[in-house]
């Protein structure tokens, strides 16, 4: 039981926000591409596969992240007690766990078409190199956005077996969404990060975060409007669009307090609700 608890802690399974933020873009891409006049069983089956894949890959990614960051984690108050940093789990055992999770994720992946399998495998270097970026650039959140939203393209290709303008634009918008919410998240550790020498957009834009965050969210919102137009969604899609604006501007940005770590975490977690809202918005556009 002790090892099981350590495994759950290592993979952050008790913190679903991570795998849900990985899952929502998958669901967006799938829903944009799916023809809802056909059998819905395939849609829900693929939705389940993407959910399982998100849990598995996020868990494997957490392990790799903790292996690479074990020396940094020891110096950050929020992360010093993580299983690898604290020595409760060895690097060797952690690598075995990660390998097993990746194998199970591959078993999920092979249920999709060949094109989706190929481009999913092509993303693996991105997934496992992200933890290194904060040592090299002030833009690790950008790399996270590129990685975390890749599932949007996979959701689309699982149905269409090709990539067109709509999913590429949507992918670009989702990257800016992640750039915004992960910058908020980064303010939790900004003091420790500056002492250690770790880089982030939180540090780069600490003097004017609201301007940067507003820009990121505005680009995401504009792209949501654009893809609604390109997909020829009905008027109800644009009427309900205001709910997304309210959540992003009048809750997240208005309530954001960079000096309060608990507030940063709260606002970050609210993006799970935003992900669900965007999915509902797409469903309205598709079905209406």
VOBA-1610 file (N, C-alpha, C; in pm, whole numbers, padded with zeros to 5 digits, always signed):
BEGIN
Unk+00082-00121+00000Unk+00000+00000+00000Unk+00086+00126+00000Unk+00199+00119+00069Unk+00288+00234+00071Unk+00341+00265-00068Unk+00381+00159-00142Unk+00430+00178-00279Unk+00320+00231-00371Unk+00197+00182-00348Unk+00084+00229-00429Unk+00059+00378-00404Unk+00065+00418-00279Unk+00046+00559-00245Unk+00156+00646-00306Unk+00279+00595-00304Unk+00390+00669-00363Unk+00373+00680-00515Unk+00322+00574-00577Unk+00297+00575-00722Unk+00191+00679-00757Unk+00084+00683-00678Unk-00023+00780-00700Unk+00030+00922-00683Unk+00116+00941-00583Unk+00176+01073-00560Unk+00269+01110-00674Unk+00347+01013-00719Unk+00443+01036-00827Unk+00373+01075-00957Unk+00261+01011-00988Unk+00191+01034-01114Unk+00083+01142-01103Unk+00067+01201-00984Unk-00030+01308-00960Unk-00174+01265-00990Unk-00206+01139-00970Unk-00340+01091-01001Unk-00447+01155-00912Unk-00405+01206-00798Unk-00500+01274-00710Unk-00519+01420-00750Unk-00447+01462-00854Unk-00458+01599-00903Unk-00501+01595-01050Unk-00629+01573-01074Unk-00678+01550-01211Unk-00666+01669-01304Unk-00641+01788-01251Unk-00634+01906-01337Unk-00532+01887-01450Unk-00422+01819-01422Unk-00317+01799-01523Unk-00364+01718-01641Unk-00425+01601-01615Unk-00468+01519-01729Unk-00596+01573-01793Unk-00677+01650-01719Unk-00794+01710-01782Unk-00754+01820-01880Unk-00651+01898-01845Unk-00603+02001-01937Unk-00538+01941-02060Unk-00494+01817-02049Unk-00442+01744-02165Unk-00557+01685-02247Unk-00663+01647-02178Unk-00777+01582-02243Unk-00865+01679-02322Unk-00891+01798-02266Unk-00987+01889-02331Unk-00951+01919-02476Unk-00826+01954-02509Unk-00796+01978-02651Unk-00822+01855-02740Unk-00798+01735-02688Unk-00830+01613-02764Unk-00979+01610-02796Unk-01060+01640-02695Unk-01205+01636-02714Unk-01251+01745-02809Unk-01184+01860-02807Unk-01220+01968-02899Unk-01195+01926-03044Unk-01075+01870-03070Unk-01041+01830-03206Unk-01134+01721-03257Unk-01162+01622-03172Unk-01252+01513-03209Unk-01392+01566-03240Unk-01442+01654-03154Unk-01578+01705-03170Unk-01590+01794-03294Unk-01486+01874-03322Unk-01486+01956-03443Unk-01494+01871-03569Unk-01428+01757-03567Unk-01418+01674-03687Unk-01535+01578-03705Unk-01603+01544-03595Unk-01700+01434-03601Unk-01831+01473-03668Unk-01885+01380-03744Unk-02015+01396-03808Unk-02121+01336-03716Unk-02196+01422-03649Unk-02290+01374-03548Unk-02419+01316-03606Unk-02428+01313-03737Unk-02541+01244-03799Unk-02514+01095-03812Unk-02390+01054-03786Unk-02352+00913-03793Unk-02360+00849-03654Unk-02313+00725-03645Unk-02319+00649-03520Unk-02239+00717-03409Unk-02303+00747-03297Unk-02235+00815-03187Unk-02145+00723-03105Unk-02158+00592-03124Unk-02076+00498-03046Unk-01927+00521-03069Unk-01891+00551-03194Unk-01749+00574-03225Unk-01700+00701-03155Unk-01783+00804-03155Unk-01746+00929-03089Unk-01716+00907-02942Unk-01805+00838-02871Unk-01785+00817-02727Unk-01669+00719-02700Unk-01650+00624-02791Unk-01537+00530-02776Unk-01405+00605-02790Unk-01397+00691-02890Unk-01274+00770-02910Unk-01253+00868-02796Unk-01361+00925-02745Unk-01352+01016-02632Unk-01292+00944-02511Unk-01336+00821-02488Unk-01282+00740-02379Unk-01134+00709-02401Unk-01097+00674-02524Unk-00957+00645-02555Unk-00869+00767-02530Unk-00916+00883-02571Unk-00837+01005-02549Unk-00825+01037-02401Unk-00930+01010-02325Unk-00923+01033-02181Unk-00818+00940-02117Unk-00823+00812-02154Unk-00726+00717-02099Unk-00584+00755-02141Unk-00569+00793-02267Unk-00437+00833-02315Unk-00385+00955-02242Unk-00474+01049-02212Unk-00434+01170-02139Unk-00385+01138-01999Unk-00458+01049-01931Unk-00418+01009-01795Unk-00283+00938-01798Unk-00268+00847-01891Unk-00144+00767-01899Unk-00023+00852-01936Unk-00038+00937-02038Unk+00076+01016-02083Unk+00110+01128-01987Unk+00010+01184-01923Unk+00040+01285-01823Unk+00112+01223-01705Unk+00072+01102-01667Unk+00138+01033-01556Unk+00283+01001-01590Unk+00305+00950-01712Unk+00442+00921-01756Unk+00524+01050-01765Unk+00461+01157-01813Unk+00530+01286-01823Unk+00569+01342-01687Unk+00482+01323-01587Unk+00514+01369-01451Unk+00638+01297-01397Unk+00646+01168-01427Unk+00760+01090-01379Unk+00890+01140-01443Unk+00888+01156-01576Unk+01008+01205-01646Unk+01044+01345-01596Unk+00945+01429-01576Unk+00967+01564-01524Unk+01036+01559-01388Unk+00988+01469-01301Unk+01045+01461-01166Unk+01185+01403-01165Unk+01213+01315-01261Unk+01349+01260-01273Unk+01446+01371-01314Unk+01408+01446-01416Unk+01495+01552-01467Unk+01508+01669-01370Unk+01402+01691-01292Unk+01400+01808-01202Unk+01431+01773-01056Unk+01480+01652-01031Unk+01493+01609-00891Unk+01583+01700-00808Unk+01688+01753-00867Unk+01777+01842-00793Unk+01713+01979-00771Unk+01637+02026-00872Unk+01566+02153-00858Unk+01453+02140-00757Unk+01380+02029-00764Unk+01266+02008-00673Unk+01307+02011-00526Unk+01428+01966-00498Unk+01476+01966-00360Unk+01488+02108-00303Unk+01500+02207-00391Unk+01523+02345-00348Unk+01396+02430-00349Unk+01284+02370-00392Unk+01157+02443-00400Unk+01063+02389-00293Unk+01010+02479-00212Unk+00928+02435-00098Unk+00808+02353-00140Unk+00745+02386-00254Unk+00625+02315-00297Unk+00656+02174-00348Unk+00780+02150-00392Unk+00811+02023-00459Unk+00915+01937-00386Unk+00969+01985-00277Unk+01080+01915-00212Unk+01043+01777-00158Unk+00914+01753-00133Unk+00871+01625-00079Unk+00821+01528-00185Unk+00837+01561-00311Unk+00799+01467-00417Unk+00879+01337-00403Unk+00819+01224-00442Unk+00883+01094-00415Unk+01027+01078-00463Unk+01058+01130-00582Unk+01194+01115-00633Unk+01289+01214-00566Unk+01246+01338-00553Unk+01330+01440-00489Unk+01362+01404-00345Unk+01266+01343-00276Unk+01286+01306-00135Unk+01353+01170-00118Unk+01376+01098-00229Unk+01443+00969-00223Unk+01352+00852-00187Unk+01222+00873-00185Unk+01129+00764-00152Unk+01113+00666-00266Unk+01135+00713-00388Unk+01133+00628-00507Unk+01262+00650-00584Unk+01328+00542-00624Unk+01454+00554-00697Unk+01430+00593-00842Unk+01531+00648-00905Unk+01521+00685-01047Unk+01497+00561-01131Unk+01563+00451-01098Unk+01547+00327-01174Unk+01402+00279-01171Unk+01343+00275-01053Unk+01204+00231-01041Unk+01110+00328-01113Unk+01138+00456-01103Unk+01056+00557-01171Unk+01059+00538-01322Unk+01177+00505-01377Unk+01189+00480-01521Unk+01107+00358-01562Unk+01105+00256-01478Unk+01024+00136-01506Unk+00876+00173-01509Unk+00833+00249-01410Unk+00694+00295-01407Unk+00659+00371-01534Unk+00746+00464-01573Unk+00721+00546-01691Unk+00713+00460-01817Unk+00803+00362-01828Unk+00802+00273-01944Unk+00674+00193-01953Unk+00627+00142-01842Unk+00503+00064-01840Unk+00385+00150-01881Unk+00379+00271-01827Unk+00270+00362-01863Unk+00271+00395-02012Unk+00389+00414-02069Unk+00399+00443-02213Unk+00354+00324-02296Unk+00385+00203-02253Unk+00341+00083-02325Unk+00189+00071-02323Unk+00129+00098-02208Unk-00017+00093-02200Unk-00078+00202-02288Unk-00016+00320-02287Unk-00064+00430-02372Unk-00055+00392-02520Unk+00050+00320-02556Unk+00063+00276-02696Unk-00047+00178-02732Unk-00084+00092-02638Unk-00195-00001-02661Unk-00326+00073-02685Unk-00341+00190-02621Unk-00457+00274-02647Unk-00446+00339-02785Unk-00327+00387-02818Unk-00304+00460-02942Unk-00334+00377-03066Unk-00301+00249-03064Unk-00315+00167-03184Unk-00461+00140-03222Unk-00553+00189-03145Unk-00695+00180-03182Unk-00733+00284-03287Unk-00643+00381-03311Unk-00672+00487-03407Unk-00614+00452-03544Unk-00641+00539-03642Unk-00590+00514-03777Unk-00438+00537-03782Unk-00378+00491-03891Unk-00231+00491-03903Unk-00173+00632-03897Unk-00239+00727-03963Unk-00188+00864-03965Unk-00184+00923-03824Unk-00288+00898-03746Unk-00293+00947-03609Unk-00184+00884-03523Unk-00160+00755-03544Unk-00054+00685-03470Unk+00082+00747-03500Unk+00107+00774-03627Unk+00238+00828-03669Unk+00261+00967-03610Unk+00162+01057-03622Unk+00185+01193-03572Unk+00185+01197-03419Unk+00117+01101-03356Unk+00123+01094-03209Unk+00262+01054-03164Unk+00321+00956-03230Unk+00456+00911-03195Unk+00558+01022-03223Unk+00531+01102-03325Unk+00622+01213-03359Unk+00627+01319-03249Unk+00524+01321-03164Unk+00519+01422-03057Unk+00595+01381-02932Unk+00640+01257-02925Unk+00704+01208-02804Unk+00827+01289-02762Unk+00914+01329-02855Unk+01029+01412-02813Unk+00986+01542-02746Unk+00875+01600-02792Unk+00823+01722-02730Unk+00781+01695-02586Unk+00709+01584-02568Unk+00653+01552-02436Unk+00761+01534-02330Unk+00873+01473-02370Unk+00975+01440-02270Unk+01091+01539-02265Unk+01093+01638-02355Unk+01199+01739-02350Unk+01151+01867-02283Unk+01020+01880-02265Unk+00966+02002-02204Unk+01032+02039-02071Unk+01055+01944-01978Unk+01114+01983-01849Unk+01250+02052-01860Unk+01320+02030-01971Unk+01452+02090-01988Unk+01443+02237-02030Unk+01329+02278-02083Unk+01318+02410-02143Unk+01335+02524-02042Unk+01294+02504-01918Unk+01305+02612-01821Unk+01449+02639-01782Unk+01540+02552-01824Unk+01683+02577-01803Unk+01741+02660-01917Unk+01670+02662-02032Unk+01725+02720-02153Unk+01659+02851-02195Unk+01530+02868-02163Unk+01456+02981-02216Unk+01353+03032-02114Unk+01314+03158-02132Unk+01207+03214-02049Unk+01069+03173-02101Unk+01065+03088-02204Unk+00939+03049-02267Unk+00907+02900-02253Unk+00930+02838-02137Unk+00895+02695-02126Unk+00744+02674-02137Unk+00665+02774-02098Unk+00519+02763-02109Unk+00474+02752-02254Unk+00550+02813-02345Unk+00519+02800-02487Unk+00539+02656-02533Unk+00648+02595-02489Unk+00673+02454-02524Unk+00567+02363-02462Unk+00523+02398-02341Unk+00415+02321-02278Unk+00288+02332-02361Unk+00258+02452-02410Unk+00139+02472-02493Unk+00145+02391-02621Unk+00261+02389-02684Unk+00279+02310-02806Unk+00257+02162-02778Unk+00304+02116-02663Unk+00294+01975-02626Unk+00155+01939-02577Unk+00102+02017-02484Unk-00024+01983-02418Unk-00144+01988-02512Unk-00136+02070-02616Unk-00250+02084-02706Unk-00237+02004-02835Unk-00132+01925-02843Unk-00109+01841-02961Unk-00225+01744-02982Unk-00289+01706-02873Unk-00402+01614-02881Unk-00517+01669-02963Unk-00525+01802-02978Unk-00629+01862-03061Unk-00614+01815-03206Unk-00491+01811-03253Unk-00465+01761-03388Unk-00496+01612-03399Unk-00463+01537-03293Unk-00490+01393-03293Unk-00641+01366-03294Unk-00716+01446-03219Unk-00860+01431-03219Unk-00918+01452-03358Unk-00865+01552-03427Unk-00912+01582-03563Unk-00874+01469-03659Unk-00749+01427-03657Unk-00703+01326-03753Unk-00761+01187-03726Unk-00807+01163-03604Unk-00869+01034-03575Unk-00995+01014-03657Unk-01051+01125-03706Unk-01171+01119-03789Unk-01141+01147-03936Unk-01059+01249-03962Unk-01039+01296-04099Unk-00914+01244-04169Unk-00815+01196-04094Unk-00689+01145-04149Unk-00615+01249-04232Unk-00635+01375-04200Unk-00561+01484-04263Unk-00572+01606-04172Unk-00480+01700-04192Unk-00482+01822-04113Unk-00512+01940-04205Unk-00615+02018-04170Unk-00655+02132-04251Unk-00641+02261-04172Unk-00693+02370-04226Unk-00676+02502-04166Unk-00743+02512-04029Unk-00865+02460-04016Unk-00940+02476-03892Unk-00866+02416-03772Unk-00822+02289-03776Unk-00751+02236-03660Unk-00619+02306-03633Unk-00550+02352-03737Unk-00424+02422-03715Unk-00445+02556-03645Unk-00550+02628-03687Unk-00583+02754-03619Unk-00624+02729-03475Unk-00706+02627-03455Unk-00753+02593-03321Unk-00635+02556-03232Unk-00542+02480-03287Unk-00421+02439-03215Unk-00341+02561-03173Unk-00326+02657-03264Unk-00254+02780-03234Unk-00322+02856-03120Unk-00454+02866-03126Unk-00527+02935-03020Unk-00511+02867-02886Unk-00518+02734-02886Unk-00505+02657-02762Unk-00366+02673-02700Unk-00265+02690-02784Unk-00129+02715-02733Unk-00127+02844-02651Unk-00194+02948-02700Unk-00199+03075-02626Unk-00280+03060-02497Unk-00383+02976-02500Unk-00459+02948-02378Unk-00366+02889-02272Unk-00288+02788-02310Unk-00194+02725-02217Unk-00087+02824-02173Unk-00039+02904-02264Unk+00062+03005-02231Unk+00010+03097-02121Unk-00119+03128-02126Unk-00178+03212-02023Unk-00193+03141-01889Unk-00261+03026-01891Unk-00290+02962-01761Unk-00165+02908-01693Unk-00065+02866-01770Unk+00055+02813-01704Unk+00145+02925-01654Unk+00133+03043-01713Unk+00204+03159-01658Unk+00146+03193-01521Unk+00015+03187-01508Unk-00049+03208-01377Unk+00000+03105-01276Unk+00005+02980-01320Unk+00050+02871-01233Unk+00193+02894-01185Unk+00277+02948-01273Unk+00418+02966-01243Unk+00444+03068-01134Unk+00349+03157-01107Unk+00368+03257-01003Unk+00372+03195-00863Unk+00328+03071-00849Unk+00337+03003-00719Unk+00481+02988-00673Unk+00571+02963-00769Unk+00710+02929-00736Unk+00809+03038-00775Unk+00760+03155-00807Unk+00847+03255-00869Unk+00966+03294-00781Unk+00946+03302-00651Unk+01056+03340-00562Unk+01166+03234-00560Unk+01126+03108-00545Unk+01223+02998-00547Unk+01290+02988-00683Unk+01212+03002-00791Unk+01267+02990-00926Unk+01374+03095-00954Unk+01351+03217-00907Unk+01448+03324-00930Unk+01577+03297-00854Unk+01567+03242-00735Unk+01687+03209-00656Unk+01766+03097-00724Unk+01694+02994-00771Unk+01759+02877-00832Unk+01815+02911-00970Unk+01747+03002-01041Unk+01790+03036-01176Unk+01704+02973-01284Unk+01589+02917-01245Unk+01496+02858-01340Unk+01419+02970-01410Unk+01392+02954-01539Unk+01328+03059-01617Unk+01181+03025-01645Unk+01101+03130-01668Unk+00960+03110-01701Unk+00901+03241-01751Unk+00784+03231-01816Unk+00715+03353-01857Unk+00663+03429-01735Unk+00642+03360-01624Unk+00600+03427-01501Unk+00707+03527-01457Unk+00832+03487-01468Unk+00943+03575-01432Unk+00961+03684-01537Unk+00953+03646-01663Unk+00975+03742-01772Unk+00873+03855-01770Unk+00748+03823-01737Unk+00642+03924-01743Unk+00588+03959-01604Unk+00670+03944-01501Unk+00623+03966-01365Unk+00584+04112-01338Unk+00637+04205-01416Unk+00605+04346-01393Unk+00470+04385-01455Unk+00434+04318-01565Unk+00306+04348-01632Unk+00235+04219-01672Unk+00202+04133-01578Unk+00142+04004-01614Unk+00005+04016-01678Unk-00077+04109-01634Unk-00214+04120-01685Unk-00215+04155-01833Unk-00123+04240-01875Unk-00113+04275-02017Unk-00081+04152-02100Unk+00018+04076-02055Unk+00058+03955-02127Unk-00054+03851-02126Unk-00115+03828-02010Unk-00222+03729-01998Unk-00343+03769-02082Unk-00376+03896-02083Unk-00489+03945-02163Unk-00463+03923-02312Unk-00339+03944-02354Unk-00303+03923-02494Unk-00319+03776-02531Unk-00270+03687-02445Unk-00280+03542-02472Unk-00426+03499-02482Unk-00506+03541-02386Unk-00646+03501-02384Unk-00724+03564-02500Unk-00689+03686-02537Unk-00757+03753-02649Unk-00733+03680-02780Unk-00609+03634-02801Unk-00578+03558-02922Unk-00659+03429-02925Unk-00667+03360-02810Unk-00746+03237-02802Unk-00893+03264-02836Unk-00949+03370-02781Unk-01089+03402-02804Unk-01115+03441-02951Unk-01025+03518-03008Unk-01041+03558-03148Unk-01036+03436-03241Unk-00950+03341-03208Unk-00942+03220-03290Unk-01067+03135-03273Unk-01125+03132-03154Unk-01252+03061-03136Unk-01362+03121-03224Unk-01363+03253-03235Unk-01460+03320-03323Unk-01432+03283-03468Unk-01305+03285-03506Unk-01266+03257-03645Unk-01302+03115-03686Unk-01274+03016-03599Unk-01305+02879-03639Unk-01456+02856-03642Unk-01531+02930-03558Unk-01676+02921-03565Unk-01727+02971-03699Unk-01664+03078-03749Unk-01701+03132-03880Unk-01661+03035-03991Unk-01538+02984-03986Unk-01491+02893-04090Unk-01569+02762-04095Unk-01611+02716-03976Unk-01689+02592-03969Unk-01837+02615-03996Unk-01874+02741-04020Unk-02012+02779-04051Unk-02109+02739-03939Unk-02065+02763-03815Unk-02152+02737-03701Unk-02267+02838-03701Unk-02378+02798-03645Unk-02497+02883-03641Unk-02484+02992-03535Unk-02581+03081-03535Unk-02576+03200-03448Unk-02568+03165-03300Unk-02624+03050-03260Unk-02626+03014-03118Unk-02484+02997-03063Unk-02393+02950-03146Unk-02252+02936-03106Unk-02197+03071-03062Unk-02224+03175-03139Unk-02170+03307-03111Unk-02244+03374-02995Unk-02370+03340-02977Unk-02445+03392-02863Unk-02391+03337-02732Unk-02358+03207-02732Unk-02307+03143-02610Unk-02160+03173-02585Unk-02095+03233-02684Unk-01953+03265-02674Unk-01924+03356-02555Unk-02022+03436-02516Unk-02004+03527-02405Unk-01968+03459-02275Unk-02012+03333-02258Unk-01979+03258-02136Unk-01829+03237-02123Unk-01762+03213-02237Unk-01617+03194-02237Unk-01548+03325-02200Unk-01597+03434-02258Unk-01540+03567-02229Unk-01554+03599-02080Unk-01672+03574-02025Unk-01695+03602-01884Unk-01599+03523-01795Unk-01582+03393-01826Unk-01496+03308-01743Unk-01351+03354-01750Unk-01305+03392-01870Unk-01164+03425-01887Unk-01130+03564-01833Unk-01215+03662-01862Unk-01184+03800-01826Unk-01236+03841-01689Unk-01362+03804-01661Unk-01424+03855-01539Unk-01408+03763-01419Unk-01356+03642-01442Unk-01319+03559-01328Unk-01168+03544-01320Unk-01107+03488-01422Unk-00964+03459-01416Unk-00880+03585-01404Unk-00890+03674-01501Unk-00802+03791-01501Unk-00838+03892-01393Unk-00966+03911-01370Unk-01007+04008-01268Unk-00970+03963-01128Unk-00981+03831-01101Unk-00956+03779-00967Unk-00811+03739-00943Unk-00730+03740-01047Unk-00592+03692-01037Unk-00508+03781-00945Unk-00437+03717-00853Unk-00347+03787-00760Unk-00214+03715-00758Unk-00115+03770-00826Unk+00013+03701-00842Unk+00089+03684-00712Unk+00054+03762-00609Unk+00125+03754-00481Unk+00067+03650-00387Unk-00042+03586-00428Unk-00109+03486-00345Unk-00102+03350-00414Unk-00012+03261-00372Unk+00003+03130-00437Unk-00126+03050-00443Unk-00208+03055-00338Unk-00333+02980-00337Unk-00429+03035-00442Unk-00427+03165-00463Unk-00509+03226-00567Unk-00462+03185-00706Unk-00330+03183-00724Unk-00273+03140-00854Unk-00318+02998-00887Unk-00316+02911-00787Unk-00357+02772-00809Unk-00507+02764-00837Unk-00586+02841-00767Unk-00731+02842-00787Unk-00767+02886-00929Unk-00706+02994-00973Unk-00734+03044-01108Unk-00687+02944-01213Unk-00571+02885-01190Unk-00519+02783-01281Unk-00618+02667-01294Unk-00667+02617-01182Unk-00759+02503-01182Unk-00892+02535-01250Unk-00931+02662-01250Unk-01058+02700-01312Unk-01058+02676-01462Unk-00939+02655-01520Unk-00931+02627-01663Unk-00986+02489-01699Unk-01004+02404-01600Unk-01073+02278-01623Unk-01218+02305-01662Unk-01282+02396-01591Unk-01419+02437-01622Unk-01424+02505-01759Unk-01322+02586-01789Unk-01318+02653-01918Unk-01307+02551-02032Unk-01226+02448-02012Unk-01214+02343-02113Unk-01347+02277-02143Unk-01424+02251-02038Unk-01557+02192-02054Unk-01650+02289-02127Unk-01640+02418-02093Unk-01725+02518-02160Unk-01697+02524-02310Unk-01570+02518-02347Unk-01535+02523-02490Unk-01589+02399-02561Unk-01581+02283-02497Unk-01637+02161-02557Unk-01787+02176-02579Unk-01857+02227-02479Unk-02002+02248-02492Unk-02032+02347-02605Unk-01950+02452-02614Unk-01967+02552-02719Unk-01953+02488-02858Unk-01855+02401-02874Unk-01835+02334-03003Unk-01953+02243-03034Unk-02001+02172-02934Unk-02118+02084-02952Unk-02239+02166-02997Unk-02258+02283-02937Unk-02368+02371-02977Unk-02352+02413-03123Unk-02229+02447-03162Unk-02204+02487-03299Unk-02225+02373-03397Unk-02189+02252-03357Unk-02201+02137-03447Unk-02346+02089-03461Unk-02419+02090-03351Unk-02550+02026-03349Unk-02662+02125-03382Unk-02644+02251-03346Unk-02748+02352-03366Unk-02784+02368-03514
//
